[in-house]
């Protein structure tokens, strides 16, 4: 019982401290995710707090639930008209774009670190996914807004690109485990199955949830809880049948939000708060999980990989995927720079260790440094760059 009380005390203290630190970081223009991560590191094993947390399985479970909540909330905030307008470029960025990013980054990692090409591709796959949701949080904090198609494309991409990165990472890990027994046709079949099931179950789940709430009568405060539980049910159920749970929960959110349900505003407010808590808990958990002294030997190669990712791989992917689109050159530059890495790469970096891959912790350490470099370099410069490129309008003050 004493141990349980200590966990509750320390956990709530860290959450409250993160909220206060987040208010300070907002004034400094720093990304909130970096602040939450920093609080976890500060109180972790190598910090003054000295909290020892090395349970990869628990961290993976917590992050899975948190990411599902965040993606579901992102879907709930997406209007169908905007989603349809941005779907084509966002789909290209979240599939072909992620693949191009992974290949270029993985090839560079192979050359730089002298590892097997498959190991290099695993590194590229882990860090190929963006965290545009964190970018929009930062933009809204600073009171600026983008052209609708730019913001919609980035937001839809953030909801669609995680499944591709998960698929590439799991494929690389599977190939490492079974070697020549795996065939590219099997990998392609797995991709089609995961994405297909994710789309179908997500759409059906969103519609089913909307119809269910029209036929039941509950206390007002219970409706948002039922909706969130339904979203997590879609996530878990899709994963159980080997579909993409992340894609399914996002599509379920989009479908439900555009079903015409009357209490949508109440549900959105509740899920916004839950998504905020989910981001906080997830980054705190990952911050506690890392051991900074073990990162020292990977700093230089990881930073070089991060620079290749930011300066070369992401821009090449964006310019290739947006050929023939209505985006002008300045908007493409901005979209390229908005390839902010957040929790997803660190989350994916847990998979090799959990799968029993030799030196699995190596991928976690490299990915962690790359994420830190991205949050510091891109997170602090997104707003100045947007204004410098002249692609934003000042939001009206209330």
C-alpha positions in Angstrom: 0.0 0.0 0.0 2.8 2.4 0.8 4.4 1.7 -2.6 1.1 2.6 -4.3 0.7 5.8 -2.3 4.2 6.8 -3.3 3.5 6.2 -7.0 0.3 8.3 -6.8 2.1 11.1 -4.9 5.1 11.2 -7.3 2.9 10.8 -10.4 0.6 13.7 -9.6 3.5 15.9 -8.5 5.2 15.4 -11.8 2.0 16.1 -13.8 1.4 19.3 -11.9 5.0 20.4 -12.2 4.9 19.7 -16.0 1.8 21.9 -16.4 3.5 24.8 -14.6 6.7 24.3 -16.6 4.6 24.2 -19.7 3.2 27.6 -19.0 6.8 29.0 -18.7 7.9 27.2 -21.9 5.0 28.7 -23.8 6.2 32.2 -23.0 9.6 31.2 -24.3 8.2 29.7 -27.5 9.5 26.2 -26.6 7.5 23.1 -27.6 5.5 21.7 -24.8 6.6 18.1 -25.6 10.2 19.1 -25.0 9.2 20.5 -21.6 7.3 17.4 -20.6 10.2 15.2 -21.8 12.7 17.4 -19.9 10.7 17.1 -16.6 10.8 13.3 -17.0 14.6 13.3 -17.6 15.2 15.7 -14.7 13.5 13.4 -12.2 14.8 10.2 -13.9 17.6 7.8 -13.0 20.4 10.2 -13.8 18.7 13.4 -12.6 18.2 14.9 -9.1 15.0 12.9 -8.7 16.7 9.6 -9.1 13.6 7.7 -10.1 14.6 4.4 -11.6 12.1 3.3 -14.3 13.2 0.7 -16.8 10.1 -1.2 -17.7 9.9 -1.1 -21.5 6.6 -3.2 -21.5 4.8 -0.7 -19.2 6.1 2.3 -21.2 5.0 0.7 -24.5 1.5 0.0 -23.0 1.1 3.6 -21.7 2.3 5.2 -24.9 0.0 3.0 -27.0 -3.1 4.1 -25.1 -1.9 7.7 -25.1 -1.3 7.8 -28.8 -4.7 6.3 -29.5 -6.3 9.0 -27.4 -4.3 11.7 -29.2 -5.2 10.4 -32.7 -8.8 10.0 -31.8 -9.0 13.6 -30.6 -7.3 14.7 -33.8 -9.9 12.9 -35.8 -12.7 14.5 -33.8 -11.4 18.0 -34.6 -11.2 17.4 -38.4 -14.1 18.6 -40.5 -15.0 16.4 -43.5 -14.8 19.2 -46.0 -11.2 20.0 -44.9 -10.3 16.3 -44.7 -11.4 15.7 -48.3 -9.6 18.8 -49.5 -6.3 17.8 -47.8 -6.6 14.0 -48.2 -4.7 13.6 -51.5 -1.5 15.5 -50.6 -1.6 14.2 -47.0 -2.0 10.6 -48.2 1.0 11.0 -50.4 3.1 12.5 -47.6 2.0 9.8 -45.1 2.8 6.9 -47.3 5.3 7.6 -50.1 6.7 10.5 -48.2 7.4 8.4 -45.1 9.0 5.7 -47.2 11.3 8.1 -49.0 12.2 9.7 -45.6 13.0 6.2 -44.2 15.1 5.1 -47.2 17.2 8.3 -47.3 17.7 8.4 -43.6 18.3 4.7 -43.3 20.9 4.8 -46.2 22.8 7.6 -44.5 22.7 5.8 -41.1 24.0 2.6 -42.8 27.0 4.5 -44.3 27.7 6.7 -41.2 27.5 4.0 -38.6 28.8 1.0 -40.7 25.8 -1.2 -39.9 23.9 -3.7 -42.0 21.5 -2.0 -44.5 18.5 -3.6 -42.7 19.6 -2.1 -39.4 20.1 1.3 -41.1 16.6 1.0 -42.6 15.2 0.2 -39.2 16.7 3.5 -37.8 15.2 5.4 -40.8 11.8 3.8 -40.3 11.7 4.6 -36.6 12.2 8.3 -37.2 10.3 8.7 -40.4 7.0 9.8 -38.9 6.2 13.4 -38.1 4.4 14.8 -35.1 2.5 17.7 -36.7 0.0 17.8 -33.8 2.7 19.2 -31.6 3.5 21.7 -34.3 0.0 23.0 -34.4 -0.1 23.2 -30.6 2.9 25.5 -30.8 1.5 27.6 -33.7 -1.8 28.2 -31.8 0.1 29.2 -28.7 1.8 31.9 -30.6 -1.4 33.2 -32.1 -0.7 32.6 -35.8 -2.6 30.7 -38.5 -1.8 29.2 -41.9 -3.7 29.0 -45.1 -6.4 26.4 -44.7 -5.0 23.9 -47.1 -1.5 24.0 -45.6 -2.8 23.5 -42.0 -5.2 20.8 -43.1 -2.6 18.9 -45.0 -0.2 18.9 -42.0 -3.0 17.9 -39.6 -4.3 15.1 -41.8 -0.7 13.9 -42.4 -0.1 13.7 -38.7 -3.1 11.4 -38.4 -2.2 9.2 -41.3 1.6 8.8 -41.3 2.0 7.0 -38.0 0.6 3.7 -39.3 3.1 3.7 -42.2 6.0 4.2 -39.8 4.7 1.5 -37.5 4.4 -0.9 -40.5 7.9 -0.2 -41.7 9.4 -0.6 -38.3 7.6 -3.9 -37.6 8.6 -5.2 -41.1 12.3 -4.4 -40.5 12.1 -6.1 -37.1 10.4 -9.2 -38.6 13.0 -9.5 -41.4 15.8 -9.3 -38.7 14.1 -12.1 -36.9 13.3 -14.5 -39.7 15.9 -13.5 -42.3 15.4 -15.1 -45.7 12.2 -16.7 -44.7 10.3 -13.5 -45.2 9.4 -12.4 -48.8 8.5 -9.0 -50.1 5.1 -10.3 -51.2 4.3 -11.2 -47.7 5.4 -7.8 -46.5 3.2 -6.1 -49.2 0.3 -8.3 -48.2 0.7 -7.3 -44.6 0.6 -3.7 -45.5 -2.6 -4.0 -47.6 -4.2 -6.0 -44.8 -3.3 -3.5 -42.0 -4.3 -0.4 -43.9 -7.4 -2.0 -45.4 -8.7 -3.2 -42.0 -7.7 0.1 -40.4 -9.8 2.1 -42.9 -12.8 -0.3 -42.9 -13.0 -0.9 -39.1 -12.3 2.8 -38.3 -15.1 4.0 -40.6 -17.6 1.3 -39.4 -16.6 2.0 -35.8 -17.2 5.7 -36.1 -20.6 5.3 -37.7 -21.6 2.6 -35.3 -20.7 4.7 -32.3 -22.7 7.6 -33.6 -25.8 5.4 -34.2 -25.4 3.8 -30.7 -25.5 7.2 -28.9 -28.7 8.2 -30.8 -30.6 5.2 -29.3 -29.4 5.4 -25.6 -30.1 7.9 -22.9 -27.3 8.7 -20.4 -26.3 11.4 -18.0 -24.7 14.3 -20.0 -21.3 13.7 -18.4 -21.2 10.1 -19.5 -21.5 10.6 -23.2 -17.9 11.7 -23.7 -16.6 8.8 -21.7 -18.6 6.4 -23.8 -17.2 8.0 -27.0 -13.6 7.7 -25.8 -14.2 4.1 -24.7 -15.6 3.4 -28.2 -12.6 4.9 -29.8 -10.2 2.8 -27.7 -12.4 -0.3 -28.5 -11.9 0.4 -32.2 -8.1 0.8 -31.6 -7.8 -2.4 -29.6 -10.1 -4.5 -31.8 -8.3 -3.5 -35.0 -4.9 -4.4 -33.5 -6.3 -7.7 -32.4 -7.2 -8.7 -36.0 -3.8 -7.5 -37.3 -5.1 -4.2 -38.7 -3.6 -0.7 -38.1 -5.2 0.4 -34.8 -3.7 3.9 -35.2 -5.3 4.5 -38.6 -8.6 3.0 -37.4 -8.9 5.2 -34.3 -8.1 8.3 -36.3 -10.6 7.5 -39.1 -13.2 6.6 -36.4 -12.7 10.1 -34.9 -13.2 11.8 -38.3 -16.2 9.7 -39.1 -17.9 10.3 -35.7 -17.2 14.0 -35.8 -18.9 14.4 -39.2 -21.9 12.1 -38.4 -24.1 15.0 -37.3 -24.2 14.0 -33.6 -25.7 16.9 -31.5 -23.5 16.7 -28.4 -20.3 16.9 -30.4 -19.0 20.1 -28.7 -19.2 18.5 -25.3 -17.4 15.4 -26.5 -14.7 17.5 -28.2 -14.0 19.5 -25.0 -13.6 16.3 -23.0 -11.4 14.6 -25.5 -9.2 17.7 -25.9 -8.5 17.5 -22.2 -7.8 13.8 -22.3 -5.5 14.2 -25.3 -3.5 16.9 -23.4 -3.1 14.6 -20.4 -2.1 11.8 -22.7 0.7 13.8 -24.3 1.9 14.9 -20.8 1.8 11.3 -19.4 3.5 9.8 -22.5 6.4 12.3 -22.6 6.9 12.1 -18.9 7.0 8.3 -19.1 9.6 8.3 -22.0 11.6 10.9 -20.1 11.8 8.7 -17.1 12.6 5.7 -19.2 15.8 7.2 -20.8 19.2 7.1 -19.1 21.1 10.1 -20.3 24.5 8.8 -19.4 24.0 6.0 -21.9 23.3 8.5 -24.7 26.8 10.0 -24.7 28.4 7.6 -27.2 25.6 8.1 -29.7 25.4 11.9 -29.6 27.5 12.8 -32.7 26.2 10.1 -35.1 22.6 10.6 -34.0 22.8 14.4 -34.5 24.3 13.9 -38.0 21.4 11.5 -38.8 18.9 14.1 -37.4 20.4 16.8 -39.7 20.2 14.5 -42.7 16.6 13.8 -41.8 15.7 17.4 -41.3 17.7 19.1 -44.1 17.6 16.4 -46.8 15.2 13.5 -46.3 12.1 15.3 -45.3 12.5 18.1 -48.0 13.1 15.6 -50.7 10.0 13.6 -49.7 7.8 16.7 -49.5 8.9 18.1 -52.9 8.4 14.7 -54.5 5.0 14.1 -53.0 3.6 17.6 -53.7 4.6 17.8 -57.3 1.7 19.2 -59.3 -0.1 20.4 -56.2 -1.4 24.0 -55.5 1.3 24.6 -52.8 3.8 27.3 -53.8 7.5 27.1 -53.1 7.4 28.9 -49.7 4.6 26.6 -48.5 6.6 23.6 -49.5 9.6 24.9 -47.6 7.5 25.3 -44.5 5.9 21.9 -44.8 9.4 20.4 -45.1 10.6 22.1 -42.0 7.4 21.1 -40.0 8.6 17.5 -40.0 8.9 17.7 -36.3 9.7 14.4 -34.5 7.9 13.7 -31.2 6.8 10.7 -29.2 6.2 8.3 -32.1 9.9 7.7 -32.9 10.7 7.0 -29.2 7.7 4.8 -29.0 8.7 2.8 -32.1 12.2 2.5 -30.8 10.9 0.3 -28.0 9.8 -2.3 -30.5 13.3 -3.8 -31.3 14.1 -4.3 -27.6 10.6 -5.8 -26.9 11.0 -8.1 -29.9 14.3 -9.5 -28.6 16.5 -7.9 -31.3 20.1 -7.9 -30.3 21.3 -4.5 -29.0 17.7 -3.3 -29.1 18.4 -0.5 -26.6 20.8 1.0 -29.2 17.8 2.0 -31.4 16.1 3.7 -28.5 19.1 5.8 -27.6 19.7 6.9 -31.2 16.0 7.7 -31.7 15.8 9.7 -28.4 18.7 12.0 -29.5 17.2 12.5 -32.9 13.9 13.5 -31.3 15.6 15.9 -28.9 17.5 17.5 -31.9 14.3 17.9 -33.8 12.4 19.4 -31.0 15.2 21.9 -30.2 16.1 22.9 -33.8 12.7 22.8 -35.4 10.4 23.4 -32.5 12.0 26.7 -31.6 12.2 28.0 -35.2 8.8 27.1 -36.8 7.1 30.3 -35.9 9.9 32.7 -37.0 10.3 30.7 -40.2 6.5 30.9 -40.9 6.6 34.7 -40.5 9.8 35.0 -42.5 8.2 33.1 -45.4 5.1 35.3 -45.2 2.7 32.4 -45.2 0.7 33.3 -42.0 -1.9 35.7 -40.9 -2.0 37.1 -37.4 -5.0 35.6 -35.5 -7.5 38.3 -34.4 -7.2 39.0 -30.7 -10.2 38.4 -28.6 
